[in-house]
Amino acid sequence: MQTLESIVGILWGPWTPWIILAAGVIFTVWTRFTQYASLTHGVNVVRGVYDRPEDPGAINHFQALSAALSGTVGLGNIGGVALAIGIGGPGALFWMWVVAIFGMALKTIEITLAMLYRNTDDPDNPHGGAMWVVDKVLGTKGPIWKIVGRVAGVFFCLTLVNSALLGANMFQAWNVAVLSETYFQIPRIASGILMAVLVGLVIIGGIKRIGQVAGRLVPFMCLLYILSALAVLAISVEEIPRLLLLVVTSAFQTTEATGAFFGGTMGFAFIQGMKRALYSNEAGQGSAPIAHDAAKTDEPAR
């Protein structure tokens, strides 16, 4: 356990969120605020305006987006955000917003790079990700750098698998099981088995089935998520101005506002907000590019 905690401390040390945020700021300036400059073009891409059956790939742009969003919209954003606010105080929410804005540019760049260096030897089943990027880029700089690229790629794969199993699937499965038992008296083991079977039926079909299922379920998930959020806001609409002020002021206080379970500083609120924002939008995490690499396109930035 101590070894595991030491590894987590290194990977999620104080420097990690700052580096990711700095990368987002750099890419925002470098791309001249692609978060907004590319919005209308992005809508046309998702609508299928640029879909061409002859392009390499397994799924269309909308299915690729849905597959990526399927891991970012859900209970993790509800229970996880509440947990971040409980630990880091209301100020954590402000830093979630900040990181989310700059994370859009970071995510654009990481996915574009993955598309540039993806493997399309089998046009109907392309694959890529950060491991392919570092291997192909560093591999051209000499034998030593090729070894460095391979080691970095393997390390990335191991950490990503760990994140997918422990940080994503187990956390969300636990949320579902606890809520189902609390409100519907469904045993946790039953919820777990049912979810494992349903997810297994989808995953066994490969990226095409994942894209097809996500393309149908994710829009409904997003709509339900937004409507639920609006309903909560509508119930407490008179409290919104006061809460917005509390969020902003708490983000810059040296001592966290009353109500935070563990208290903390402005930096602690930032760390919690950063971690939750990264979990919610996957910017810098490297999992989204793997889903997008299956998209049918010959234009990486698309």
C-alpha positions as CSV (number, residue, x, y, z in Angstrom):
1,M,0.0,0.0,0.0
2,Q,2.8,2.4,0.8
3,T,4.5,1.7,-2.5
4,L,1.2,2.4,-4.3
5,E,0.7,5.6,-2.4
6,S,4.3,6.7,-3.3
7,I,3.6,6.0,-7.0
8,V,0.4,8.0,-6.9
9,G,2.2,10.8,-5.1
10,I,4.7,11.0,-7.9
11,L,2.2,10.8,-10.8
12,W,-0.2,13.2,-9.1
13,G,2.3,15.4,-7.4
14,P,1.9,19.2,-7.2
15,W,3.7,19.6,-10.5
16,T,1.4,17.4,-12.6
17,P,-1.7,19.7,-12.7
18,W,0.4,22.8,-13.3
19,I,2.2,21.2,-16.2
20,I,-1.1,20.1,-17.8
21,L,-2.6,23.5,-17.3
22,A,0.5,25.2,-18.7
23,A,0.2,22.9,-21.8
24,G,-3.4,23.9,-22.2
25,V,-2.5,27.7,-22.0
26,I,0.4,27.2,-24.5
27,F,-1.8,25.4,-27.0
28,T,-4.6,27.9,-26.6
29,V,-2.3,30.7,-27.6
30,W,-0.6,28.6,-30.3
31,T,-3.9,27.7,-31.9
32,R,-5.3,31.2,-31.5
33,F,-8.1,30.0,-29.2
34,T,-9.2,26.9,-31.2
35,Q,-11.8,26.4,-28.5
36,Y,-13.9,29.1,-30.2
37,A,-12.3,29.4,-33.7
38,S,-13.2,25.8,-34.5
39,L,-16.6,25.6,-33.1
40,T,-18.7,26.0,-36.2
41,H,-16.4,23.8,-38.2
42,G,-16.6,21.2,-35.4
43,V,-20.4,21.2,-35.6
44,N,-20.3,20.5,-39.3
45,V,-17.8,17.6,-38.8
46,V,-20.1,16.0,-36.2
47,R,-23.1,16.5,-38.4
48,G,-21.4,14.3,-41.0
49,V,-20.8,17.0,-43.6
50,Y,-17.2,15.7,-44.2
51,D,-18.0,12.0,-43.8
52,R,-16.6,9.9,-46.7
53,P,-17.0,6.1,-46.7
54,E,-13.7,5.7,-48.6
55,D,-11.6,7.4,-45.8
56,P,-9.6,5.1,-43.5
57,G,-11.3,4.3,-40.2
58,A,-14.0,2.2,-38.6
59,I,-16.6,4.6,-37.4
60,N,-17.9,8.1,-38.4
61,H,-17.1,11.3,-36.6
62,F,-20.2,11.4,-34.5
63,Q,-19.7,7.8,-33.3
64,A,-16.1,8.6,-32.4
65,L,-17.2,11.6,-30.5
66,S,-19.9,9.6,-28.7
67,A,-17.4,6.8,-27.8
68,A,-15.1,9.4,-26.3
69,L,-17.9,11.2,-24.4
70,S,-19.2,7.9,-23.1
71,G,-16.4,7.9,-20.6
72,T,-16.7,11.5,-19.6
73,V,-20.5,12.1,-19.0
74,G,-22.1,10.1,-16.2
75,L,-22.0,9.4,-12.5
76,G,-18.3,10.3,-12.3
77,N,-19.2,13.9,-13.1
78,I,-22.0,13.9,-10.5
79,G,-20.5,12.0,-7.5
80,G,-17.0,13.0,-8.5
81,V,-17.7,16.7,-8.6
82,A,-19.5,16.6,-5.3
83,L,-16.5,14.8,-3.8
84,A,-14.1,17.4,-5.2
85,I,-16.2,20.2,-3.7
86,G,-16.5,18.4,-0.4
87,I,-12.7,18.0,-0.2
88,G,-11.5,21.2,-1.8
89,G,-14.4,23.5,-1.1
90,P,-16.5,25.6,-3.5
91,G,-13.4,27.0,-5.0
92,A,-12.6,23.6,-6.6
93,L,-15.5,24.2,-9.0
94,F,-14.0,27.4,-10.3
95,W,-10.7,25.7,-11.1
96,M,-12.7,22.9,-12.9
97,W,-14.1,25.6,-15.2
98,V,-10.6,27.1,-15.8
99,V,-9.0,23.8,-16.6
100,A,-11.9,22.8,-18.8
101,I,-11.5,25.9,-21.0
102,F,-7.8,25.4,-21.5
103,G,-8.3,21.6,-21.7
104,M,-10.2,22.0,-24.9
105,A,-7.1,23.2,-26.7
106,L,-5.0,20.5,-25.1
107,K,-7.4,17.9,-26.1
108,T,-7.5,19.2,-29.7
109,I,-3.8,18.9,-30.0
110,E,-3.4,15.5,-28.4
111,I,-6.1,14.0,-30.6
112,T,-4.7,15.7,-33.8
113,L,-1.2,14.3,-33.0
114,A,-2.7,10.8,-32.4
115,M,-4.5,11.0,-35.8
116,L,-1.3,12.1,-37.5
117,Y,0.7,9.1,-36.3
118,R,-2.1,6.4,-36.1
119,N,-1.5,3.1,-37.7
120,T,-3.7,2.6,-40.8
121,D,-2.1,-0.6,-42.2
122,D,-5.6,-2.0,-41.9
123,P,-7.8,0.9,-43.1
124,D,-10.9,-0.6,-41.5
125,N,-9.3,-1.1,-38.1
126,P,-6.9,1.8,-37.4
127,H,-5.4,2.3,-34.0
128,G,-3.2,4.9,-32.3
129,G,-2.7,7.0,-29.3
130,A,0.1,8.6,-27.3
131,M,2.1,5.4,-27.4
132,W,2.2,5.5,-31.2
133,V,3.1,9.2,-31.2
134,V,6.2,8.9,-28.9
135,D,7.3,5.7,-30.6
136,K,7.1,7.1,-34.1
137,V,8.4,10.6,-33.3
138,L,11.3,9.6,-31.0
139,G,12.0,6.5,-33.1
140,T,13.3,8.6,-36.0
141,K,15.9,10.3,-33.8
142,G,18.2,7.4,-33.3
143,P,18.4,4.0,-31.5
144,I,18.6,5.5,-28.0
145,W,15.6,7.7,-28.5
146,K,13.7,4.8,-30.0
147,I,14.2,2.8,-26.8
148,V,13.1,5.9,-24.8
149,G,10.0,6.1,-27.0
150,R,9.2,2.5,-26.5
151,V,9.6,2.7,-22.7
152,A,7.5,5.9,-22.5
153,G,4.8,4.2,-24.7
154,V,4.7,1.1,-22.5
155,F,4.6,3.2,-19.3
156,F,1.7,5.2,-20.8
157,C,-0.3,2.0,-21.6
158,L,0.2,0.6,-18.1
159,T,-0.9,3.8,-16.4
160,L,-3.9,4.2,-18.8
161,V,-5.1,0.7,-18.2
162,N,-4.8,1.3,-14.4
163,S,-6.7,4.5,-14.8
164,A,-9.4,2.9,-16.8
165,L,-9.9,0.0,-14.4
166,L,-9.6,1.7,-11.1
167,G,-10.2,5.4,-11.7
168,A,-13.1,5.0,-14.2
169,N,-14.9,1.7,-14.3
170,M,-14.6,0.7,-10.6
171,F,-15.5,4.2,-9.4
172,Q,-18.6,4.4,-11.6
173,A,-19.6,0.8,-10.9
174,W,-19.3,1.5,-7.2
175,N,-21.5,4.6,-7.6
176,V,-24.2,2.7,-9.4
177,A,-24.1,-0.2,-7.0
178,V,-24.4,2.0,-3.9
179,L,-27.2,4.1,-5.3
180,S,-29.1,1.1,-6.6
181,E,-28.9,-0.6,-3.2
182,T,-29.8,2.6,-1.3
183,Y,-32.8,3.7,-3.3
184,F,-34.0,0.4,-4.9
185,Q,-32.7,-2.3,-2.5
186,I,-30.8,-4.0,-5.4
187,P,-27.9,-6.0,-4.0
188,R,-24.5,-4.5,-5.0
189,I,-23.3,-7.8,-6.4
190,A,-26.3,-8.0,-8.7
191,S,-25.7,-4.5,-10.1
192,G,-22.1,-5.4,-10.7
193,I,-22.8,-8.6,-12.5
194,L,-25.5,-6.9,-14.7
195,M,-23.1,-4.1,-15.6
196,A,-20.3,-6.4,-16.4
197,V,-22.5,-8.5,-18.7
198,L,-23.9,-5.5,-20.6
199,V,-20.5,-3.8,-21.0
200,G,-19.0,-7.1,-22.1
201,L,-21.6,-7.6,-24.8
202,V,-20.7,-4.2,-26.2
203,I,-16.9,-4.4,-25.9
204,I,-16.7,-7.9,-27.5
205,G,-18.1,-6.4,-30.7
206,G,-15.0,-4.2,-31.0
207,I,-14.8,-0.5,-31.8
208,K,-17.6,-0.6,-34.4
209,R,-20.1,-1.9,-32.0
210,I,-18.8,0.5,-29.3
211,G,-19.3,3.4,-31.8
212,Q,-22.8,2.2,-32.7
213,V,-24.0,1.8,-29.2
214,A,-22.4,5.0,-28.0
215,G,-23.9,6.9,-31.0
216,R,-27.4,5.9,-29.7
217,L,-26.9,6.1,-26.0
218,V,-24.6,9.1,-25.5
219,P,-26.8,11.8,-27.0
220,F,-29.6,10.6,-24.6
221,M,-27.1,10.6,-21.7
222,C,-26.0,14.1,-22.5
223,L,-29.5,15.4,-22.9
224,L,-30.6,13.8,-19.6
225,Y,-27.5,15.2,-17.8
226,I,-28.2,18.7,-19.1
227,L,-31.9,18.6,-18.3
228,S,-31.2,17.3,-14.8
229,A,-28.6,20.0,-14.1
230,L,-31.1,22.7,-15.3
231,A,-33.8,21.2,-13.1
232,V,-31.5,21.4,-10.1
233,L,-30.7,25.0,-10.9
234,A,-34.3,25.9,-11.5
235,I,-35.3,24.6,-8.0
236,S,-32.7,26.8,-6.4
237,V,-32.6,29.7,-8.9
238,E,-32.7,32.4,-6.2
239,E,-29.4,31.0,-4.7
240,I,-27.4,31.0,-8.0
241,P,-25.9,34.6,-7.7
242,R,-24.8,34.0,-4.1
243,L,-23.3,30.6,-5.0
244,L,-21.4,31.9,-8.0
245,L,-19.9,34.6,-5.8
246,L,-19.0,32.0,-3.2
247,V,-17.3,29.8,-5.9
248,V,-15.2,32.6,-7.2
249,T,-14.2,34.1,-3.8
250,S,-13.4,30.6,-2.4
251,A,-11.1,29.9,-5.4
252,F,-8.8,32.7,-4.3
253,Q,-9.0,32.5,-0.5
254,T,-5.9,31.4,1.3
255,T,-8.0,29.5,3.7
256,E,-10.9,27.5,2.3
257,A,-14.5,28.4,3.1
258,T,-16.4,26.7,6.0
259,G,-17.9,23.4,4.8
260,A,-14.9,21.8,3.2
261,F,-14.4,18.5,4.9
262,F,-10.6,18.7,5.2
263,G,-10.1,22.4,4.7
264,G,-7.2,23.6,2.7
265,T,-5.7,26.4,0.7
266,M,-6.3,28.0,-2.7
267,G,-3.7,25.6,-4.1
268,F,-5.5,22.6,-2.6
269,A,-8.8,23.7,-4.2
270,F,-7.0,24.0,-7.5
271,I,-5.5,20.5,-7.2
272,Q,-8.9,19.0,-6.5
273,G,-10.6,21.0,-9.3
274,M,-7.8,20.0,-11.7
275,K,-8.1,16.3,-10.9
276,R,-11.8,16.4,-11.3
277,A,-11.7,18.4,-14.5
278,L,-9.1,16.0,-15.9
279,Y,-11.3,13.0,-15.0
280,S,-14.4,14.7,-16.5
281,N,-13.0,15.9,-19.9
282,E,-9.9,13.6,-20.2
283,A,-7.8,16.5,-21.4
284,G,-4.2,15.4,-21.2
285,Q,-5.1,11.9,-20.0
286,G,-4.6,10.3,-23.4
287,S,-7.7,8.0,-23.5
288,A,-9.9,10.1,-25.8
289,P,-7.4,10.0,-28.8
290,I,-7.6,6.2,-28.8
291,A,-11.3,6.4,-29.4
292,H,-11.0,9.2,-32.0
293,D,-8.3,7.2,-33.9
294,A,-11.0,5.0,-35.2
295,A,-12.8,7.8,-37.0
296,K,-13.2,7.6,-40.7
297,T,-11.2,10.6,-42.0
298,D,-8.1,11.6,-43.9
299,E,-7.8,15.0,-42.1
300,P,-6.1,14.6,-38.7
301,A,-7.4,17.9,-37.2
302,R,-11.0,17.1,-38.1
